Structure formats: C-alpha cells, structure tokens
Amino acid sequence: MSIDRQDAKFVDYLYANDSSNDALLVEIKTPTSRLLGSKYRTGVYRPSAELSGAIVQALDYRRELSSSIRTLLNGASPQVEIFNPRCIIVTGNATDELDSEKKRKSFELFRTSLKDVEIITYDELFKKAETLASLFNLVAKAPDA
C-alpha cells in the first residue's frame, strides 16, 4: 500500500490458530457469487471467474502477509505466526447453483483439489452451525401450543 492508501489490500478476517498461532485468512464473498462458469467440453463445468478470482485474491493476501509480517509486527511479540497459513473463502450457495450431478461433481473435483484454499458455501456454513447448535442443545424449542 502506498502512503495515500492506494492499492491497499485487506483480507476480510485474519485469525490465529489457538494451539500454534498459525494464521488463517478468511475471505468473504456474497451468497449470490457464482461457483461455476460455463460448461466445458465433455459435460464438466469450469469454476466461475468470481471463484477463481477470489482464490487468487486470498493467495495474494497470504503472500503479502508472509512477506511483510515482521514489518507489521514492528518488534512486538507475535500474536500470529506464519507457518503455512490456510485460506478460507465463504461464497455462493451450493443448494441453489449445483442443481445437477455434473455441476456437483465439477465443483467438488475443483474444490477438493485445492491445497491451500478451502471453499465453503453459505448453505454449508449454516448447516454446520445448525448441526453444532443441535449437538449442544442450543436450538430454541417452539413453545407448546
């Protein structure tokens, strides 16, 4: 970033793992962001430009953090370490968009092949939160009628 804050890059959230203090970068996109682009040849779908752009953006944030962590800390005791930071992208809605087996397969093949970036959709995130709430009896019960 320059002195006038031009070309500034800010990840949406930066966390540190409780046990190792390793950085975790979280990039938030909208629930309406597309997961897939157009059909490609033999019935598979390519990732959308939005998704591939978000991946490169998150990896660039990670690179920038890794190269400038000492400057950012400015001699302070590190609250976050840079071992092998993970990136998480929250985006899109699988239930709405992945409406065929070919689309689901294409998305999963792409998502599971990524080494340093995890992609989670909003509906998956809400389902995980709902499952945890249910597991810990945090779900409000409807009053008896």
N, C-alpha and C positions, 0 to 999 in steps of 0.2 A: 504494500500500500504506500502511496506517496503521501507527502505532508498534507495535501488537500483532501485526503481520504479517497482519491480517485483510484480505481482498480482494487478497492478493498474487497477482501474475501472473508466471509464469516460463515462458519458451519452453524447449523441451527442449534445443536446441542453438543457439548463435549462433556463426557463423563469419565471417571476413573474407576477401574475395577476395584472392588473392595479388598481383595487379597493381594493383588500385585501393583495396583495403581496404574496399570496399563490403560492407555487412552482408548476411548470408544467414541467415535464420531457418529452423530445421528443427523441425517438429512431428511427433512420433512417436505413432501410434495403434497398435492391435493388428492382427495379421494377420486376425483374425476380424471386424473392423469392417466393417459393410455399406457397399458402394459405392452401391448403388441402393435406391430405395424402391419403391413400388408402381407398377404400370402406369398410364400417364396417357393417356387418350383413344385416339388413333389408333395404338396399338402402340408408343409410346415410354415410357421409364421415367424417373421423376424421380430426382434424387440423393437419397440417404438423408439422414435427419436428422443422423446421425453425421457424414457427409461435409460437409454444408453447415455444420454447427456447427463442425467443425474448420477450415474455410476462414475463417469469421468470426473464430474464435479467433486464428488465425495473423495475420490482417489487423489485429486489435486489438492484438496484441503488437507488430506493426510500427509502428502508430500511436503506441503508448505509447513505444516505443524512440525514434522520431523526435522526439517532443515532449520527452523527458527525457534525451537523450544528453549534453548539456552538463553537466547535474547529475550524471549517472552518472560522467562522466569527472572531474569535480571539479578541473578545471585541468590534469589530466595530459595528456601527449601522446597524441593519439588512436591507438588500436590498430585502431579500426574507424571507418569513415566512413558517413554516411547520405546516399547519393546517391539511389538508388532501390532499396531493399532487396527482394530476392526472398524468397519464402516457399516452402518445400517441405514437403509433407505426405506422410509414408510411412504407408500404410494399406492394409488389405484384401488380398484375393487375387483377381486377375482370372481366373486359370485356373479356380478353383472357382466363382466367382459369375457371371461373364459367359459363361453356357453357351448363349446363343443369339445369332444375328446382331443381333436387335433390342436386346438388352441391351448387346452390344459397341458398337453404333452409338450408342446413347443415352449411354453412358459417355464415348466418345471425343468426341462432339459437345459434351458438357458440359466435359470436361477441357481440350480444345483451345481452348475459348472463353475460358478464364480468362486475364487479362492479367498479374496479379502473383503468381499462385499456381501452382506445379507440383505435380501429384499423381502419385506413383509408388507402385505396389503392391509388396508384399513379393516376389512371384514375379518381377516385372520387375527389381527391385533385385538379387535373387540371380542372375538370368540375366545381367545386366550384369557383375556381379562374376565370374561363371564365364567369361564371354567374355573379360574382361580377363586373368584368370589364364591362360587358354588362350593368348591372344595373346602373353603374356610368358613362356610356358613355365613357369608356376608351379604347374601341375597335377601332383600326385604320380602317378606311374605305378605300376600294380599290379606287384608282384614277379612274375618269371617262375616259373611253377609247374613 
